Amino acid sequence: LSTLAKRPPVRCAPDTPLAEVVDLMKTQDVGSMLVCDADDRPLGIFTLYDLLQKVPLETSALRRPVGAVMRAGVIGLPPDAPAYEAALAMEQNRIRHVALVEDGKLVGVVSERDLFTLQQIGLRAIGSSIRNAGAVQELVRISGDIKQLAQGMIDQGLGAEQITRFISTLNDMLTARLIDIELEHLALEGGEWCWMAMGSEGRFEQTLYTDQDNGIVFS
């Protein structure tokens, strides 16, 4: 990931006025601002989307500190993590920026734009299709798309660990959506339970053709 972070991270303190933050984002030509404490530990993130959604279009609002409107908590990865881990983190958490953190301190930022070539292979498109699927038959079709995606990764020369992580993550999302669809037709209200994925899926080592080791734990 450190090879994708082409510039030092743009950061500010949580008590920085929004007007100053927005001006800095404009002059630095960035779409996000990492909010850090005095020791450079990331506390949250403020993006252009947050500006549009959370900040009223009035002068007084821009006097507020960025810490009051930032999204607390930042998804962080070490600088030597492989790029595919950032792509997975963005898809799983539906975010567009991942912080690079070393020894607890912010050292860089990778955006969705930086991962453009990875996103092009279809990860985001398949993830969106899974979330929007309304019927089991749609998920059956999407499972075929996952196989095509994996084949494309093989053709591009991605390593085995990367490919199995992608397959496992997408199959995990597909299973969760399948459970949500089925729950609409089952009378399980009032009981607590947990679906468990074990074996290769639980280890994020799933391949194209694999058996399924699953279980349900009831309270």
C-alpha positions in Angstrom: 0.0 0.0 0.0 2.9 2.4 0.7 3.6 2.4 -3.1 0.1 3.7 -3.8 0.3 6.6 -1.2 1.9 9.2 -3.5 1.9 12.1 -1.0 2.1 12.7 2.7 -1.3 12.5 4.4 -3.3 15.7 4.8 -4.4 15.9 8.5 -5.8 18.3 11.1 -6.6 18.5 14.8 -10.2 17.8 16.0 -10.7 21.4 17.1 -9.8 22.8 13.7 -12.7 25.0 12.4 -14.6 23.5 9.4 -13.9 26.6 7.3 -10.2 26.0 7.7 -10.6 22.3 6.9 -12.6 22.9 3.8 -10.1 25.5 2.6 -7.2 23.1 3.2 -8.9 20.3 1.3 -9.4 22.7 -1.6 -5.8 23.9 -1.7 -4.4 20.4 -1.3 -6.9 19.0 -3.8 -8.0 16.1 -1.6 -11.5 14.7 -1.0 -10.9 13.7 2.6 -9.2 15.0 5.8 -7.8 12.7 8.5 -8.4 14.0 12.0 -5.6 13.1 14.3 -4.6 13.8 17.9 -1.4 15.5 19.0 0.5 12.2 18.6 -0.7 11.7 15.0 -3.1 8.9 16.0 -6.1 8.9 13.6 -9.4 9.7 15.4 -11.7 10.1 12.5 -12.2 11.2 8.9 -14.1 14.1 7.2 -14.9 13.9 3.5 -16.7 16.0 0.9 -19.7 13.7 1.3 -19.8 14.6 5.0 -19.6 18.3 4.1 -22.7 18.0 1.8 -24.7 15.7 4.2 -23.9 17.1 7.6 -23.0 20.8 7.3 -25.7 23.4 6.8 -25.1 26.0 4.1 -24.6 28.9 6.5 -21.5 30.7 7.7 -22.0 29.9 11.4 -21.8 26.2 10.7 -18.3 26.5 9.2 -17.1 27.8 12.6 -17.8 24.4 14.2 -14.8 22.2 14.9 -14.3 19.3 12.5 -14.4 16.9 15.4 -18.1 17.6 15.8 -19.0 16.3 12.3 -16.2 13.8 11.5 -16.9 10.1 11.2 -15.2 8.7 14.3 -13.0 5.6 13.8 -10.8 5.0 10.8 -10.1 1.7 9.0 -6.4 1.4 9.1 -3.8 -1.0 7.6 0.0 -1.1 7.8 1.9 0.4 4.9 3.3 -3.0 3.9 -0.1 -4.6 3.6 -1.0 -5.8 0.0 -3.3 -3.6 -2.0 -6.0 -6.1 -2.2 -6.6 -5.9 1.6 -7.5 -2.2 1.1 -9.9 -3.1 -1.7 -11.6 -5.7 0.5 -11.8 -3.3 3.5 -13.4 -0.6 1.3 -15.9 -3.0 -0.1 -16.8 -4.6 3.2 -17.1 -1.3 5.1 -18.5 0.7 2.1 -15.8 3.4 2.5 -13.6 5.2 0.0 -10.4 5.8 2.0 -8.1 3.6 4.1 -5.5 5.0 6.5 -2.0 3.7 6.5 -1.0 3.4 10.2 2.4 2.4 11.6 3.0 2.1 15.3 -0.4 3.7 15.9 0.5 6.8 13.8 -0.9 8.0 10.5 1.7 7.7 7.7 -0.5 7.8 4.6 -3.9 7.5 3.0 -5.0 5.3 0.1 -8.2 6.2 -1.7 -10.6 4.3 -4.0 -9.1 6.2 -6.9 -5.6 4.8 -6.0 -7.1 1.3 -6.2 -8.8 2.0 -9.5 -7.2 -0.9 -11.4 -8.2 -3.3 -8.6 -11.7 -2.0 -8.6 -11.9 -2.4 -12.4 -11.9 -6.2 -12.0 -15.4 -6.0 -10.8 -15.2 -6.3 -7.0 -17.4 -3.2 -6.4 -19.9 -4.2 -9.1 -20.4 -7.7 -7.7 -20.6 -6.4 -4.1 -23.3 -3.9 -5.1 -25.2 -6.7 -6.9 -25.1 -8.9 -3.8 -26.5 -6.1 -1.6 -29.3 -5.3 -4.0 -30.3 -8.9 -4.8 -33.9 -9.6 -3.9 -34.3 -13.2 -4.7 -32.3 -16.4 -4.4 -32.1 -16.9 -8.2 -30.3 -13.5 -8.5 -27.7 -14.8 -6.0 -27.3 -18.0 -8.1 -26.4 -15.8 -11.1 -24.0 -13.6 -9.0 -22.2 -16.7 -7.8 -21.3 -17.3 -11.5 -20.0 -13.8 -11.7 -17.7 -14.5 -8.7 -16.3 -17.4 -10.6 -15.7 -15.3 -13.7 -14.0 -12.6 -11.5 -11.7 -15.2 -10.0 -10.8 -16.5 -13.4 -10.0 -13.0 -14.5 -7.7 -12.6 -11.5 -5.9 -15.8 -12.4 -5.4 -14.6 -16.0 -4.0 -11.3 -14.6 -1.5 -13.2 -12.5 -2.7 -12.4 -9.0 -1.4 -14.6 -6.3 -3.3 -17.5 -4.7 -3.7 -15.7 -1.3 -5.2 -12.7 -3.0 -7.6 -14.7 -5.1 -8.8 -16.9 -2.2 -9.4 -13.8 0.0 -11.5 -12.2 -2.8 -13.5 -15.4 -3.3 -14.1 -15.9 0.4 -15.1 -12.3 1.1 -17.6 -12.2 -1.8 -19.0 -15.7 -0.9 -19.3 -14.5 2.7 -21.3 -11.4 1.5 -23.4 -13.7 -0.7 -24.2 -16.0 2.2 -25.2 -13.1 4.5 -27.6 -11.8 1.8 -29.0 -15.2 1.2 -29.7 -15.6 4.9 -31.5 -12.2 5.0 -33.7 -13.2 2.0 -34.6 -16.5 3.6 -35.3 -14.9 7.0 -38.2 -12.9 5.4 -40.0 -16.3 4.9 -39.0 -18.1 8.2 -40.5 -17.8 11.7 -37.4 -17.3 13.7 -38.4 -14.2 15.6 -37.6 -14.1 19.3 -34.7 -16.6 19.2 -31.0 -15.7 19.1 -28.8 -17.6 16.7 -25.6 -17.3 14.8 -24.5 -18.6 11.4 -21.0 -19.9 11.4 -18.7 -20.3 8.4 -15.9 -22.8 9.0 -13.3 -24.6 7.0 -11.7 -22.8 4.1 -14.3 -20.0 4.1 -13.7 -19.3 7.8 -10.0 -19.1 7.1 -10.6 -16.9 4.0 -8.9 -19.6 1.8 -11.8 -20.6 -0.3 -11.2 -21.7 -3.9 -13.6 -21.9 -6.9 -14.8 -25.4 -6.1 -15.1 -26.3 -2.4 -17.2 -28.1 0.1 -19.2 -26.1 2.6 -18.5 -26.4 6.4 -21.3 -24.4 8.0 -23.3 -24.5 11.2 -25.9 -22.7 13.2 -25.6 -22.0 16.9 -28.9 -21.4 18.8 -29.0 -19.8 22.2 
